[in-house]
């Protein structure tokens, strides 16, 4: 199974890629949404994981030809830095 990850956060993309590759998936990562079409034209993907801040669900429908059948997963992460109170552990 071939997966394309569209994610501009390099750490997040690396973590997702590592997990998928450990499960024997072929993975490509693109950080720039403007390059997605080039990647899609270069290989057939079974799954495209899109950062929702780069591609909204309505925009995602426009990146592929109608004859191209693929599953989408939309990623929407928000990182929050906070300090835990030792009593909360």
C-alpha positions in Angstrom: 0.0 0.0 0.0 1.4 3.4 -0.9 0.6 6.5 1.2 1.2 10.2 0.5 1.4 12.4 3.6 0.8 16.1 3.1 2.0 17.7 6.3 4.0 20.9 6.8 5.0 20.1 10.4 8.2 18.1 9.9 8.2 16.3 13.3 4.6 15.2 12.8 5.3 14.0 9.2 8.3 12.1 10.5 6.3 10.4 13.2 3.5 9.4 10.9 6.0 8.2 8.3 8.0 6.1 10.8 4.8 4.4 12.1 3.6 3.5 8.6 7.0 2.3 7.4 7.3 0.1 10.4 4.1 -1.5 9.2 5.6 -2.0 5.7 3.8 0.8 3.9 5.5 2.7 1.1 5.4 6.4 2.2 6.1 9.7 0.5 5.9 13.0 2.4 5.3 16.4 0.9 5.3 19.6 3.0 4.0 22.0 0.4 0.4 21.8 -0.8 1.3 23.2 -4.2 3.4 20.1 -4.9 0.6 17.6 -4.3 -0.5 17.3 -7.9 3.1 16.5 -9.0 3.4 13.7 -6.5 -0.1 12.3 -7.4 0.9 12.3 -11.1 4.1 10.5 -10.3 2.7 7.5 -8.5 -0.7 5.9 -7.6 -1.5 6.3 -3.9 -4.0 4.1 -2.0 -4.2 6.7 0.8 -3.6 10.4 1.0 -3.2 11.9 4.5 -3.8 15.6 4.3 -3.2 18.3 6.9 -6.5 20.0 7.1 -4.7 23.4 7.5 -3.2 22.9 4.0 -6.1 21.2 2.3 -9.7 21.5 3.3 -12.1 18.6 2.4 -13.6 20.6 -0.4 -10.2 21.6 -1.9 -9.0 18.0 -1.7 -11.7 16.9 -4.2 -10.1 19.2 -6.7 -6.6 17.9 -6.5 -7.3 14.6 -8.2 -8.9 13.7 -11.5 -12.3 12.1 -11.1 -11.0 8.8 -12.4 -8.5 8.6 -9.6 -10.0 6.6 -6.7 -8.3 7.1 -3.3 -9.0 7.2 0.4 -8.4 10.4 2.3 -7.6 10.9 6.0 -7.6 14.5 7.2 -5.1 15.4 9.9 -6.0 18.1 12.4 -3.5 18.4 15.2 -3.1 21.2 17.7 -0.1 21.2 19.9 -0.4 22.7 23.4 2.5 23.3 25.6 1.7 23.2 29.3 3.4 22.2 32.5 1.8 19.5 34.6 1.4 20.1 38.3 3.3 17.2 40.0 0.2 16.5 42.0 -1.7 15.8 38.8 0.5 12.9 37.8 
